Amino acid sequence: MLNDELCNNFFEKFYLPQDKIIIANQKLKEYLQKKIPNASFVNSTTLSVIDPDKVNELSRIDEYVIYYSKNLDDEYLKSLLYKDNLEILCGEFCVPNCPARTEHYKAISMSYKGDNSLLDEFELSQKCPRKNELNGLTISEVAK
């Protein structure tokens, strides 16, 4: 991951000081903090952190995208302290508490790097609550 040539080349060519880097992995964040000391980070919803204390810890310094199944949970939202650093994901791909969520996002992420093998192989199968709604389409077809 840290030796990912595509990712490293991207940052060298395109990173600007006003940019925010969306992070889905703490090890990658630590690596980028060393490489770009003044960078701003957004903790991705794909971190899947739900515990309010952990969200408060993450959002104290960086922005944090709230886990999507908590978007409408008023009590949960009231428990979060650093509201100026919180974001809510709208139009999320998965239904709340989707058991195939990790697989969905991994397949989509790999496709951004040009590897469509997971998109082509992974169908919205029995694990996905949207399978009937999407009539057996693959993720690549849904994501278009």
C-alpha positions, -999 to +999 in steps of 0.1 A: +000+000+000+027+025+010+048+016-020+019+021-044+035+038-073+003+052-087-007+068-054+027+082-047+030+097-082-005+112-079+005+131-048+038+143-062+021+156-094-013+169-081-013+176-044-019+212-036-017+227+000-054+236+000-064+200-008-079+176+018-069+139+016-096+113+022-082+085+044-096+050+048-066+036+066-047+050+096-013+035+084-016+054+052-025+086+071+006+083+092+027+078+061+012+108+044+016+130+075+053+123+073+054+130+036+031+161+037+033+175+072+008+203+068-018+182+049-055+182+059-073+149+062-109+137+060-115+103+077-136+083+053-169+067+061-152+034+050-133+034+083-166+023+096-161+038+130-194+040+149-183+044+185-190+081+194-159+084+216-137+072+187-155+095+162-149+124+187-112+115+189-109+113+151-129+145+144-111+166+171-083+175+145-094+161+112-128+160+094-147+128+097-175+114+074-201+099+097-209+062+092-239+064+069-262+042+089-260+069+117-270+098+094-305+101+108-298+090+144-305+122+164-292+109+197-260+097+181-255+130+162-260+149+194-233+129+211-207+140+187-186+170+199-168+185+170-197+192+147-177+216+125-154+187+115-182+163+106-196+155+072-226+134+062-225+112+031-256+117+010-265+093-018-245+065-004-241+033-025-252+008+002-284+006+022-280+011+060-261-018+076-254-035+043-236-068+049-218-065+016-206-029+021-169-036+025-170-057-007-189-030-026-164-003-017-133-025-023-145-033-058-153+003-066-119+014-051-100-011-072-118+000-103-105+036-098-070+021-101-080+004-134-086-031-119-121-041-128-117-077-119-137-074-087-164-053-105-167-079-132-168-108-108-188-093-078-225-094-085-249-078-060-256-113-047-274-129-018-255-107+007-268-074-007-302-062+004-305-042-029-302-074-051-339-075-060-341-037-066-311-039-089-321-071-107-287-088-107-266-060-121-229-059-113-215-031-093-199-016-124-233-013-140-249+002-109-220+027-103-224+042-138 
